[in-house]
Amino acid sequence: MKNDHLRHLGLSDTFPKYCNIYSKRKTPAQSTLEEKVHGLSLQDVSLDTAAVSARLHFQGTVTYPLVPPVYHSSTYVLDKVEDFLGALQDGGAVYSRLSNFTNDSVECAINALEQGAGSLVFSSGMGAISAIFFAFLKAGDHVVCQNPVYSGTMDLLKMFASNFNVEVSWVKAGCSVDEYRKLVRKNTRMLFGETPCNPEMSILDLKEFGELGRSLDNVLTVVDGTFASPYLQQILKFGIDISVHSCTKYMGGHSDLIAGCLTTRTMDQWRLLKKLQTSMGACLSPHDGSLLLRGLKTLPLRMKKHSENAQKVAEFLENHPKVLRVRYPGLVSHPGHEVAKRQMTAFGGMIMADVAGGVAGGKAFAENLRVAKLAVSLGGVETILEHAYSMSHGPYLLSEEEIKEAGITLGMLRISRILRT
């Protein structure tokens, strides 16, 4: 009778045996003090010391976790003084601003997608972009960048121009790469592009951009591919020096973390950026690193569905009488459609729609939605949109001349399409 409940579960023959094996071989978790590992026992120390010093003394078969754990520790124990420099030179963790095992796991996953020399994760996308500018630009250098570009990037370049005497020239986003070439000077050190472009969704020809960079001496090419993610667009294979992403968006994918990453073409570039990152302290929280690693596992599935759904929405909007203009790389009407077909495996989840009625029309659309939400950012599982002129690319950040040059219209909406059909 005592085994009836086990028989009901189909365990009556096997469970006692395995339970017996487990109970004989398994022992309670023991601390190093209980095992006298360092010559000290519980009887040798006070309860105060025991409370802070008891560490697990591992016994049994060595296994490893399927999912990399979150390493919250700020510092790591060394056996010898020499281990400090050894870890810095040969690899290893001594302090989490310098290296953290959770974030190392994220970086190797990102680099597997990007296929570069190495990747680094940062506390935000702007942290990654800032590191690039600080690492490779100095007073007297010249940068050529597209307009529009992410407003934070533009703001930072303007700050470098005013505070650090870095010259900046602007080209129209979506222009021929020859427009970049025309602005190259002897002191040009960086060409910066974004594709698809925020918020206008123009496309930069990565092959031609990479070839231009390779033809110039001491000129770095940098591309922000946040709108596509490294699953839909592998930037470095086109000869670009640095690929940068806001991992807050599609790579994280759930609107619950802030992070950024960059991947370099060469090891020297990676080492310079790694040194700058540790000096500036723009490291990622290991908790956010664990969320980002989880998001990367579903990135392929999400990007396929985002692309499929965005195509349907873009086609619907293109034929709507109250929509003046739609920009989505998957539409044949997009000026960069053929280029996008060559360098992207699908067209992503971002749509630009210019609705009739100017500011009033854009606001009316954005503020009267039932499922989609009015919010900044993008790339999560919910449909969200913003009114670009009022929010990310408007007068509070840009001059009227810059807004006009960027092609920001009064009714422009930036739509991040939902996963659900």
Beta strands, then each sheet from edge to edge (+ up, - down):
strand 1: 118-122
strand 2: 142-147
strand 3: 167-172
strand 4: 188-194
strand 5: 220-224
strand 6: 242-246
strand 7: 260-264
strand 8: 323-327
strand 9: 350-355
strand 10: 373-374
strand 11: 384-387
strand 12: 412-416
sheet 1: 1+ 7- 6+ 5+ 4+ 2+ 3+
sheet 2: 8+ 9- 12+ 11- 10-
end
